[in-house]
Amino acid sequence: MSLADRFTISKDLGETMVIAHAVVLAEQGKSVTVLIDDGAGQQLLAFQQARLERLRAAGHNFGDLNLITTLTVLERAAGSTHIPDKATMRKLYERLRGLDDGLPPITHTQLLAPSTWS
């Protein structure tokens, strides 16, 4: 589905707007990181990443688009002052899951894995 078509689907409008803004910045030569958990939003971003890559290969001086997810942010924060232990991670994750039905159960992630906390 094209970016223009996604503007007609209200449930996707937030992600579509984020991606549209990110594309504008990337077309100005900036490197942009976008946090998207939704699979359809990730697919749209991948389409735009590929489009920018083709244009760069054709000689355009564009920046790039990078994807991270909520899980990426939480994994990187594990063991920091923000999420110092697994109990804090569990509590925070349950709050986030209450707001985002796209997040899997914590047991289906690497958030409690020893490698995340080493």
A tleap script that builds the chain and sets N, CA, C and O, in Angstrom:
source leaprc.protein.ff14SB
mol = sequence {
  NMET SER LEU ALA ASP ARG PHE THR ILE SER
  LYS ASP LEU GLY GLU THR MET VAL ILE ALA
  HIE ALA VAL VAL LEU ALA GLU GLN GLY LYS
  SER VAL THR VAL LEU ILE ASP ASP GLY ALA
  GLY GLN GLN LEU LEU ALA PHE GLN GLN ALA
  ARG LEU GLU ARG LEU ARG ALA ALA GLY HIE
  ASN PHE GLY ASP LEU ASN LEU ILE THR THR
  LEU THR VAL LEU GLU ARG ALA ALA GLY SER
  THR HIE ILE PRO ASP LYS ALA THR MET ARG
  LYS LEU TYR GLU ARG LEU ARG GLY LEU ASP
  ASP GLY LEU PRO PRO ILE THR HIE THR GLN
  LEU LEU ALA PRO SER THR TRP CSER
}
set mol.1.N position { 0.850 -1.173 0.000 }
set mol.1.CA position { 0.000 0.000 0.000 }
set mol.1.C position { 0.897 1.238 0.000 }
set mol.1.O position { 1.886 1.300 0.730 }
set mol.2.N position { 0.547 2.196 -0.807 }
set mol.2.CA position { 1.370 3.400 -0.916 }
set mol.2.C position { 1.165 4.309 0.288 }
set mol.2.O position { 0.203 4.164 1.042 }
set mol.3.N position { 2.083 5.241 0.450 }
set mol.3.CA position { 1.988 6.215 1.532 }
set mol.3.C position { 0.699 7.017 1.388 }
set mol.3.O position { 0.015 7.272 2.379 }
set mol.4.N position { 0.365 7.416 0.169 }
set mol.4.CA position { -0.857 8.193 -0.068 }
set mol.4.C position { -2.098 7.395 0.324 }
set mol.4.O position { -3.018 7.940 0.933 }
set mol.5.N position { -2.128 6.111 -0.020 }
set mol.5.CA position { -3.275 5.269 0.329 }
set mol.5.C position { -3.427 5.124 1.839 }
set mol.5.O position { -4.546 5.051 2.348 }
set mol.6.N position { -2.314 5.084 2.551 }
set mol.6.CA position { -2.380 4.902 4.008 }
set mol.6.C position { -2.996 6.111 4.701 }
set mol.6.O position { -3.508 5.982 5.813 }
set mol.7.N position { -2.959 7.284 4.068 }
set mol.7.CA position { -3.577 8.465 4.667 }
set mol.7.C position { -5.091 8.311 4.783 }
set mol.7.O position { -5.723 9.038 5.549 }
set mol.8.N position { -5.677 7.390 4.046 }
set mol.8.CA position { -7.126 7.191 4.081 }
set mol.8.C position { -7.557 6.226 5.179 }
set mol.8.O position { -8.756 6.069 5.414 }
set mol.9.N position { -6.620 5.579 5.853 }
set mol.9.CA position { -6.939 4.611 6.911 }
set mol.9.C position { -6.625 5.260 8.255 }
set mol.9.O position { -5.460 5.433 8.612 }
set mol.10.N position { -7.668 5.615 8.992 }
set mol.10.CA position { -7.478 6.409 10.202 }
set mol.10.C position { -6.643 5.702 11.260 }
set mol.10.O position { -5.893 6.362 11.978 }
set mol.11.N position { -6.746 4.376 11.381 }
set mol.11.CA position { -5.976 3.686 12.421 }
set mol.11.C position { -4.480 3.729 12.139 }
set mol.11.O position { -3.676 3.586 13.061 }
set mol.12.N position { -4.093 3.925 10.879 }
set mol.12.CA position { -2.684 3.990 10.492 }
set mol.12.C position { -2.166 5.416 10.376 }
set mol.12.O position { -0.992 5.624 10.070 }
set mol.13.N position { -3.023 6.397 10.616 }
set mol.13.CA position { -2.654 7.780 10.338 }
set mol.13.C position { -1.453 8.251 11.153 }
set mol.13.O position { -0.593 8.949 10.616 }
set mol.14.N position { -1.372 7.891 12.426 }
set mol.14.CA position { -0.242 8.319 13.254 }
set mol.14.C position { 1.080 7.809 12.716 }
set mol.14.O position { 2.034 8.572 12.568 }
set mol.15.N position { 1.135 6.521 12.423 }
set mol.15.CA position { 2.370 5.947 11.871 }
set mol.15.C position { 2.680 6.527 10.498 }
set mol.15.O position { 3.838 6.794 10.176 }
set mol.16.N position { 1.645 6.720 9.697 }
set mol.16.CA position { 1.847 7.285 8.368 }
set mol.16.C position { 2.445 8.681 8.464 }
set mol.16.O position { 3.351 9.022 7.705 }
set mol.17.N position { 1.947 9.485 9.386 }
set mol.17.CA position { 2.474 10.846 9.561 }
set mol.17.C position { 3.927 10.815 10.035 }
set mol.17.O position { 4.750 11.595 9.555 }
set mol.18.N position { 4.244 9.929 10.962 }
set mol.18.CA position { 5.622 9.804 11.444 }
set mol.18.C position { 6.547 9.434 10.290 }
set mol.18.O position { 7.614 10.025 10.126 }
set mol.19.N position { 6.134 8.460 9.498 }
set mol.19.CA position { 6.967 8.023 8.374 }
set mol.19.C position { 7.094 9.129 7.335 }
set mol.19.O position { 8.180 9.352 6.800 }
set mol.20.N position { 6.000 9.824 7.045 }
set mol.20.CA position { 6.052 10.919 6.071 }
set mol.20.C position { 7.036 11.999 6.517 }
set mol.20.O position { 7.832 12.482 5.712 }
set mol.21.N position { 6.986 12.376 7.782 }
set mol.21.CA position { 7.930 13.377 8.295 }
set mol.21.C position { 9.365 12.861 8.237 }
set mol.21.O position { 10.283 13.602 7.884 }
set mol.22.N position { 9.555 11.596 8.581 }
set mol.22.CA position { 10.898 11.009 8.543 }
set mol.22.C position { 11.446 10.991 7.120 }
set mol.22.O position { 12.626 11.265 6.906 }
set mol.23.N position { 10.599 10.670 6.152 }
set mol.23.CA position { 11.026 10.648 4.748 }
set mol.23.C position { 11.450 12.041 4.300 }
set mol.23.O position { 12.468 12.192 3.624 }
set mol.24.N position { 10.682 13.055 4.671 }
set mol.24.CA position { 11.047 14.431 4.303 }
set mol.24.C position { 12.427 14.772 4.852 }
set mol.24.O position { 13.251 15.344 4.139 }
set mol.25.N position { 12.685 14.432 6.100 }
set mol.25.CA position { 13.998 14.711 6.698 }
set mol.25.C position { 15.102 13.916 6.009 }
set mol.25.O position { 16.183 14.445 5.754 }
set mol.26.N position { 14.832 12.650 5.709 }
set mol.26.CA position { 15.835 11.825 5.022 }
set mol.26.C position { 16.125 12.384 3.632 }
set mol.26.O position { 17.270 12.356 3.180 }
set mol.27.N position { 15.108 12.885 2.960 }
set mol.27.CA position { 15.313 13.477 1.637 }
set mol.27.C position { 16.120 14.770 1.721 }
set mol.27.O position { 16.662 15.233 0.717 }
set mol.28.N position { 16.200 15.352 2.916 }
set mol.28.CA position { 17.039 16.532 3.140 }
set mol.28.C position { 18.456 16.137 3.552 }
set mol.28.O position { 19.280 16.999 3.856 }
set mol.29.N position { 18.737 14.838 3.563 }
set mol.29.CA position { 20.072 14.354 3.867 }
set mol.29.C position { 20.305 13.931 5.302 }
set mol.29.O position { 21.430 13.599 5.675 }
set mol.30.N position { 19.265 13.939 6.106 }
set mol.30.CA position { 19.420 13.585 7.516 }
set mol.30.C position { 19.230 12.084 7.727 }
set mol.30.O position { 18.539 11.418 6.955 }
set mol.31.N position { 19.848 11.567 8.775 }
set mol.31.CA position { 19.636 10.193 9.210 }
set mol.31.C position { 18.559 10.229 10.290 }
set mol.31.O position { 18.704 10.929 11.292 }
set mol.32.N position { 17.487 9.482 10.086 }
set mol.32.CA position { 16.323 9.548 10.966 }
set mol.32.C position { 16.040 8.164 11.543 }
set mol.32.O position { 16.006 7.174 10.813 }
set mol.33.N position { 15.837 8.102 12.854 }
set mol.33.CA position { 15.456 6.860 13.519 }
set mol.33.C position { 13.994 6.969 13.933 }
set mol.33.O position { 13.581 7.952 14.548 }
set mol.34.N position { 13.216 5.942 13.587 }
set mol.34.CA position { 11.784 5.928 13.848 }
set mol.34.C position { 11.453 4.711 14.708 }
set mol.34.O position { 11.934 3.609 14.445 }
set mol.35.N position { 10.628 4.915 15.739 }
set mol.35.CA position { 10.180 3.817 16.592 }
set mol.35.C position { 8.786 3.397 16.140 }
set mol.35.O position { 7.830 4.164 16.255 }
set mol.36.N position { 8.679 2.169 15.624 }
set mol.36.CA position { 7.392 1.632 15.169 }
set mol.36.C position { 7.302 0.172 15.603 }
set mol.36.O position { 8.209 -0.618 15.340 }
set mol.37.N position { 6.207 -0.180 16.267 }
set mol.37.CA position { 5.979 -1.564 16.675 }
set mol.37.C position { 5.018 -2.289 15.737 }
set mol.37.O position { 5.080 -3.512 15.620 }
set mol.38.N position { 4.151 -1.566 15.083 }
set mol.38.CA position { 3.136 -2.145 14.212 }
set mol.38.C position { 3.751 -2.743 12.952 }
set mol.38.O position { 4.567 -2.104 12.288 }
set mol.39.N position { 3.356 -3.965 12.630 }
set mol.39.CA position { 3.910 -4.653 11.462 }
set mol.39.C position { 3.655 -3.927 10.155 }
set mol.39.O position { 4.551 -3.842 9.315 }
set mol.40.N position { 2.444 -3.397 9.962 }
set mol.40.CA position { 2.135 -2.681 8.727 }
set mol.40.C position { 2.967 -1.405 8.629 }
set mol.40.O position { 3.429 -1.044 7.547 }
set mol.41.N position { 3.155 -0.731 9.745 }
set mol.41.CA position { 3.996 0.466 9.755 }
set mol.41.C position { 5.444 0.133 9.444 }
set mol.41.O position { 6.123 0.878 8.737 }
set mol.42.N position { 5.917 -0.995 9.975 }
set mol.42.CA position { 7.290 -1.427 9.688 }
set mol.42.C position { 7.459 -1.753 8.211 }
set mol.42.O position { 8.505 -1.468 7.627 }
set mol.43.N position { 6.434 -2.352 7.603 }
set mol.43.CA position { 6.495 -2.662 6.170 }
set mol.43.C position { 6.541 -1.388 5.337 }
set mol.43.O position { 7.290 -1.303 4.363 }
set mol.44.N position { 5.741 -0.400 5.721 }
set mol.44.CA position { 5.749 0.867 4.997 }
set mol.44.C position { 7.108 1.546 5.117 }
set mol.44.O position { 7.621 2.093 4.141 }
set mol.45.N position { 7.691 1.510 6.314 }
set mol.45.CA position { 9.017 2.101 6.491 }
set mol.45.C position { 10.045 1.354 5.642 }
set mol.45.O position { 10.909 1.981 5.029 }
set mol.46.N position { 9.962 0.033 5.598 }
set mol.46.CA position { 10.892 -0.754 4.777 }
set mol.46.C position { 10.769 -0.377 3.300 }
set mol.46.O position { 11.773 -0.296 2.591 }
set mol.47.N position { 9.544 -0.149 2.841 }
set mol.47.CA position { 9.323 0.279 1.461 }
set mol.47.C position { 10.011 1.619 1.209 }
set mol.47.O position { 10.660 1.804 0.179 }
set mol.48.N position { 9.868 2.551 2.151 }
set mol.48.CA position { 10.493 3.869 2.000 }
set mol.48.C position { 12.017 3.775 2.101 }
set mol.48.O position { 12.730 4.499 1.407 }
set mol.49.N position { 12.518 2.885 2.963 }
set mol.49.CA position { 13.970 2.672 3.047 }
set mol.49.C position { 14.509 2.189 1.703 }
set mol.49.O position { 15.538 2.672 1.230 }
set mol.50.N position { 13.814 1.244 1.097 }
set mol.50.CA position { 14.247 0.705 -0.200 }
set mol.50.C position { 14.182 1.777 -1.284 }
set mol.50.O position { 15.063 1.854 -2.140 }
set mol.51.N position { 13.147 2.596 -1.247 }
set mol.51.CA position { 13.015 3.675 -2.230 }
set mol.51.C position { 14.175 4.656 -2.115 }
set mol.51.O position { 14.763 5.049 -3.123 }
set mol.52.N position { 14.505 5.053 -0.882 }
set mol.52.CA position { 15.628 5.974 -0.680 }
set mol.52.C position { 16.948 5.340 -1.104 }
set mol.52.O position { 17.819 6.019 -1.648 }
set mol.53.N position { 17.097 4.051 -0.857 }
set mol.53.CA position { 18.320 3.350 -1.264 }
set mol.53.C position { 18.464 3.364 -2.787 }
set mol.53.O position { 19.555 3.590 -3.311 }
set mol.54.N position { 17.362 3.122 -3.490 }
set mol.54.CA position { 17.405 3.174 -4.963 }
set mol.54.C position { 17.788 4.571 -5.438 }
set mol.54.O position { 18.580 4.716 -6.369 }
set mol.55.N position { 17.232 5.592 -4.806 }
set mol.55.CA position { 17.543 6.969 -5.199 }
set mol.55.C position { 18.992 7.324 -4.881 }
set mol.55.O position { 19.640 8.035 -5.649 }
set mol.56.N position { 19.504 6.831 -3.748 }
set mol.56.CA position { 20.926 7.060 -3.418 }
set mol.56.C position { 21.813 6.397 -4.464 }
set mol.56.O position { 22.813 6.973 -4.893 }
set mol.57.N position { 21.447 5.189 -4.871 }
set mol.57.CA position { 22.225 4.469 -5.884 }
set mol.57.C position { 22.216 5.212 -7.218 }
set mol.57.O position { 23.142 5.080 -8.018 }
set mol.58.N position { 21.159 5.994 -7.449 }
set mol.58.CA position { 21.053 6.775 -8.683 }
set mol.58.C position { 21.761 8.125 -8.562 }
set mol.58.O position { 21.727 8.934 -9.490 }
set mol.59.N position { 22.404 8.367 -7.414 }
set mol.59.CA position { 23.196 9.581 -7.264 }
set mol.59.C position { 22.608 10.670 -6.387 }
set mol.59.O position { 23.223 11.723 -6.218 }
set mol.60.N position { 21.439 10.439 -5.830 }
set mol.60.CA position { 20.847 11.440 -4.940 }
set mol.60.C position { 21.543 11.395 -3.578 }
set mol.60.O position { 21.927 10.327 -3.102 }
set mol.61.N position { 21.696 12.543 -2.972 }
set mol.61.CA position { 22.379 12.649 -1.680 }
set mol.61.C position { 21.342 12.674 -0.554 }
set mol.61.O position { 21.139 13.702 0.093 }
set mol.62.N position { 20.696 11.538 -0.331 }
set mol.62.CA position { 19.679 11.434 0.699 }
set mol.62.C position { 20.259 10.795 1.951 }
set mol.62.O position { 21.253 10.070 1.901 }
set mol.63.N position { 19.615 11.081 3.072 }
set mol.63.CA position { 19.969 10.429 4.319 }
set mol.63.C position { 19.332 9.051 4.363 }
set mol.63.O position { 19.004 8.466 3.330 }
set mol.64.N position { 19.164 8.542 5.583 }
set mol.64.CA position { 18.582 7.212 5.683 }
set mol.64.C position { 17.558 7.141 6.793 }
set mol.64.O position { 17.487 8.010 7.662 }
set mol.65.N position { 16.762 6.075 6.742 }
set mol.65.CA position { 15.734 5.801 7.738 }
set mol.65.C position { 16.136 4.553 8.509 }
set mol.65.O position { 16.511 3.542 7.916 }
set mol.66.N position { 16.055 4.627 9.826 }
set mol.66.CA position { 16.393 3.492 10.685 }
set mol.66.C position { 15.188 3.160 11.553 }
set mol.66.O position { 14.477 4.055 12.010 }
set mol.67.N position { 14.964 1.880 11.774 }
set mol.67.CA position { 13.832 1.409 12.567 }
set mol.67.C position { 14.308 0.873 13.907 }
set mol.67.O position { 15.271 0.108 13.976 }
set mol.68.N position { 13.628 1.280 14.966 }
set mol.68.CA position { 13.776 0.638 16.266 }
set mol.68.C position { 12.371 0.335 16.780 }
set mol.68.O position { 11.386 0.875 16.277 }
set mol.69.N position { 12.292 -0.527 17.777 }
set mol.69.CA position { 11.006 -0.884 18.373 }
set mol.69.C position { 11.052 -0.602 19.871 }
set mol.69.O position { 12.109 -0.310 20.430 }
set mol.70.N position { 9.912 -0.695 20.495 }
set mol.70.CA position { 9.852 -0.543 21.951 }
set mol.70.C position { 10.769 -1.559 22.618 }
set mol.70.O position { 11.449 -1.241 23.594 }
set mol.71.N position { 10.788 -2.784 22.090 }
set mol.71.CA position { 11.650 -3.818 22.672 }
set mol.71.C position { 13.120 -3.424 22.576 }
set mol.71.O position { 13.888 -3.675 23.505 }
set mol.72.N position { 13.518 -2.815 21.473 }
set mol.72.CA position { 14.901 -2.358 21.316 }
set mol.72.C position { 15.258 -1.347 22.396 }
set mol.72.O position { 16.313 -1.443 23.023 }
set mol.73.N position { 14.379 -0.384 22.607 }
set mol.73.CA position { 14.623 0.657 23.611 }
set mol.73.C position { 14.730 0.043 25.001 }
set mol.73.O position { 15.631 0.384 25.767 }
set mol.74.N position { 13.813 -0.858 25.325 }
set mol.74.CA position { 13.835 -1.487 26.647 }
set mol.74.C position { 15.074 -2.356 26.842 }
set mol.74.O position { 15.672 -2.351 27.918 }
set mol.75.N position { 15.461 -3.103 25.808 }
set mol.75.CA position { 16.667 -3.935 25.911 }
set mol.75.C position { 17.897 -3.075 26.168 }
set mol.75.O position { 18.750 -3.432 26.980 }
set mol.76.N position { 17.986 -1.950 25.482 }
set mol.76.CA position { 19.149 -1.069 25.656 }
set mol.76.C position { 19.152 -0.374 27.013 }
set mol.76.O position { 20.211 -0.013 27.527 }
set mol.77.N position { 17.968 -0.189 27.593 }
set mol.77.CA position { 17.879 0.482 28.892 }
set mol.77.C position { 18.026 -0.480 30.068 }
set mol.77.O position { 18.190 -0.039 31.206 }
set mol.78.N position { 17.970 -1.778 29.812 }
set mol.78.CA position { 18.070 -2.773 30.889 }
set mol.78.C position { 19.394 -2.623 31.628 }
set mol.78.O position { 20.463 -2.585 31.020 }
set mol.79.N position { 19.299 -2.538 32.942 }
set mol.79.CA position { 20.494 -2.413 33.770 }
set mol.79.C position { 20.967 -0.981 33.952 }
set mol.79.O position { 21.960 -0.740 34.638 }
set mol.80.N position { 20.272 -0.034 33.351 }
set mol.80.CA position { 20.637 1.382 33.491 }
set mol.80.C position { 19.932 1.968 34.713 }
set mol.80.O position { 19.207 1.266 35.419 }
set mol.81.N position { 20.146 3.230 34.947 }
set mol.81.CA position { 19.453 3.889 36.057 }
set mol.81.C position { 17.947 3.958 35.806 }
set mol.81.O position { 17.166 4.070 36.751 }
set mol.82.N position { 17.539 3.892 34.540 }
set mol.82.CA position { 16.118 3.966 34.205 }
set mol.82.C position { 15.395 2.644 34.453 }
set mol.82.O position { 14.244 2.637 34.889 }
set mol.83.N position { 16.066 1.530 34.174 }
set mol.83.CA position { 15.496 0.191 34.403 }
set mol.83.C position { 16.593 -0.645 35.063 }
set mol.83.O position { 17.262 -1.438 34.402 }
set mol.84.N position { 16.769 -0.458 36.379 }
set mol.84.CA position { 17.916 -1.066 37.052 }
set mol.84.C position { 17.826 -2.573 37.285 }
set mol.84.O position { 18.851 -3.228 37.473 }
set mol.85.N position { 16.605 -3.135 37.274 }
set mol.85.CA position { 16.482 -4.559 37.584 }
set mol.85.C position { 15.275 -5.164 36.864 }
set mol.85.O position { 14.465 -4.455 36.267 }
set mol.86.N position { 15.181 -6.478 36.936 }
set mol.86.CA position { 14.113 -7.188 36.227 }
set mol.86.C position { 12.727 -6.862 36.782 }
set mol.86.O position { 11.752 -6.832 36.031 }
set mol.87.N position { 12.635 -6.622 38.073 }
set mol.87.CA position { 11.335 -6.277 38.660 }
set mol.87.C position { 10.823 -4.960 38.079 }
set mol.87.O position { 9.638 -4.828 37.772 }
set mol.88.N position { 11.716 -3.998 37.931 }
set mol.88.CA position { 11.344 -2.718 37.324 }
set mol.88.C position { 10.942 -2.923 35.872 }
set mol.88.O position { 9.982 -2.318 35.394 }
set mol.89.N position { 11.681 -3.783 35.171 }
set mol.89.CA position { 11.356 -4.075 33.770 }
set mol.89.C position { 9.963 -4.686 33.670 }
set mol.89.O position { 9.163 -4.272 32.831 }
set mol.90.N position { 9.668 -5.669 34.521 }
set mol.90.CA position { 8.348 -6.314 34.484 }
set mol.90.C position { 7.230 -5.295 34.711 }
set mol.90.O position { 6.232 -5.281 33.990 }
set mol.91.N position { 7.411 -4.452 35.714 }
set mol.91.CA position { 6.394 -3.459 36.065 }
set mol.91.C position { 6.185 -2.467 34.916 }
set mol.91.O position { 5.049 -2.178 34.541 }
set mol.92.N position { 7.262 -1.959 34.370 }
set mol.92.CA position { 7.179 -1.013 33.261 }
set mol.92.C position { 6.545 -1.665 32.033 }
set mol.92.O position { 5.694 -1.069 31.373 }
set mol.93.N position { 6.966 -2.888 31.737 }
set mol.93.CA position { 6.461 -3.574 30.551 }
set mol.93.C position { 4.960 -3.827 30.664 }
set mol.93.O position { 4.234 -3.669 29.683 }
set mol.94.N position { 4.498 -4.211 31.823 }
set mol.94.CA position { 3.058 -4.434 31.998 }
set mol.94.C position { 2.285 -3.138 31.794 }
set mol.94.O position { 1.199 -3.155 31.216 }
set mol.95.N position { 2.827 -2.016 32.259 }
set mol.95.CA position { 2.176 -0.717 32.012 }
set mol.95.C position { 2.138 -0.418 30.519 }
set mol.95.O position { 1.117 0.032 29.999 }
set mol.96.N position { 3.247 -0.667 29.829 }
set mol.96.CA position { 3.300 -0.413 28.388 }
set mol.96.C position { 2.331 -1.314 27.624 }
set mol.96.O position { 1.677 -0.867 26.682 }
set mol.97.N position { 2.241 -2.570 28.027 }
set mol.97.CA position { 1.314 -3.499 27.355 }
set mol.97.C position { -0.129 -3.056 27.512 }
set mol.97.O position { -0.960 -3.317 26.642 }
set mol.98.N position { -0.430 -2.390 28.614 }
set mol.98.CA position { -1.776 -1.858 28.803 }
set mol.98.C position { -2.109 -0.740 27.828 }
set mol.98.O position { -3.278 -0.438 27.588 }
set mol.99.N position { -1.076 -0.131 27.272 }
set mol.99.CA position { -1.261 0.970 26.322 }
set mol.99.C position { -1.056 0.549 24.875 }
set mol.99.O position { -1.490 1.250 23.961 }
set mol.100.N position { -0.403 -0.582 24.656 }
set mol.100.CA position { -0.040 -1.008 23.301 }
set mol.100.C position { -0.337 -2.493 23.140 }
set mol.100.O position { 0.436 -3.337 23.593 }
set mol.101.N position { -1.440 -2.806 22.505 }
set mol.101.CA position { -1.827 -4.213 22.355 }
set mol.101.C position { -0.947 -4.972 21.368 }
set mol.101.O position { -1.111 -6.179 21.197 }
set mol.102.N position { -0.022 -4.283 20.722 }
set mol.102.CA position { 0.887 -4.943 19.794 }
set mol.102.C position { 2.101 -5.561 20.454 }
set mol.102.O position { 2.842 -6.308 19.815 }
set mol.103.N position { 2.313 -5.261 21.724 }
set mol.103.CA position { 3.478 -5.818 22.421 }
set mol.103.C position { 3.192 -7.257 22.859 }
set mol.103.O position { 2.128 -7.538 23.413 }
set mol.104.N position { 4.128 -8.157 22.616 }
set mol.104.CA position { 3.931 -9.553 23.027 }
set mol.104.C position { 4.083 -9.696 24.544 }
set mol.104.O position { 4.601 -8.790 25.196 }
set mol.105.N position { 3.644 -10.808 25.106 }
set mol.105.CA position { 3.903 -11.054 26.527 }
set mol.105.C position { 5.415 -10.999 26.787 }
set mol.105.O position { 6.211 -11.380 25.929 }
set mol.106.N position { 5.790 -10.536 27.947 }
set mol.106.CA position { 7.215 -10.379 28.265 }
set mol.106.C position { 7.967 -11.706 28.158 }
set mol.106.O position { 9.162 -11.724 27.862 }
set mol.107.N position { 7.268 -12.813 28.398 }
set mol.107.CA position { 7.909 -14.130 28.302 }
set mol.107.C position { 8.248 -14.512 26.861 }
set mol.107.O position { 9.013 -15.449 26.631 }
set mol.108.N position { 7.684 -13.792 25.895 }
set mol.108.CA position { 7.982 -14.031 24.481 }
set mol.108.C position { 9.037 -13.058 23.954 }
set mol.108.O position { 9.221 -12.938 22.743 }
set mol.109.N position { 9.724 -12.370 24.851 }
set mol.109.CA position { 10.771 -11.416 24.473 }
set mol.109.C position { 12.091 -11.840 25.113 }
set mol.109.O position { 12.155 -12.841 25.826 }
set mol.110.N position { 13.121 -11.079 24.853 }
set mol.110.CA position { 14.429 -11.297 25.483 }
set mol.110.C position { 14.654 -10.340 26.655 }
set mol.110.O position { 15.771 -10.236 27.163 }
set mol.111.N position { 13.600 -9.642 27.087 }
set mol.111.CA position { 13.760 -8.608 28.112 }
set mol.111.C position { 14.214 -9.142 29.466 }
set mol.111.O position { 14.829 -8.407 30.239 }
set mol.112.N position { 13.928 -10.387 29.765 }
set mol.112.CA position { 14.348 -10.963 31.046 }
set mol.112.C position { 15.512 -11.940 30.885 }
set mol.112.O position { 15.960 -12.545 31.859 }
set mol.113.N position { 15.993 -12.089 29.662 }
set mol.113.CA position { 17.087 -13.029 29.387 }
set mol.113.C position { 18.392 -12.546 30.014 }
set mol.113.O position { 18.646 -11.343 30.057 }
set mol.114.N position { 19.219 -13.465 30.499 }
set mol.114.CA position { 20.506 -13.079 31.096 }
set mol.114.C position { 21.366 -12.222 30.157 }
set mol.114.O position { 22.065 -11.316 30.611 }
set mol.115.N position { 21.314 -12.505 28.860 }
set mol.115.CA position { 22.137 -11.734 27.916 }
set mol.115.C position { 21.726 -10.264 27.864 }
set mol.115.O position { 22.555 -9.401 27.575 }
set mol.116.N position { 20.466 -9.975 28.139 }
set mol.116.CA position { 20.001 -8.586 28.160 }
set mol.116.C position { 20.562 -7.847 29.370 }
set mol.116.O position { 20.749 -6.631 29.329 }
set mol.117.N position { 20.824 -8.571 30.425 }
set mol.117.CA position { 21.248 -7.954 31.683 }
set mol.117.C position { 22.746 -8.076 31.944 }
set mol.117.O position { 23.205 -7.729 33.033 }
set mol.118.N position { 23.512 -8.555 30.983 }
set mol.118.CA position { 24.958 -8.711 31.220 }
set mol.118.C position { 25.732 -7.466 30.851 }
set mol.118.O position { 26.955 -7.436 30.990 }
savepdb mol mol.pdb
quit
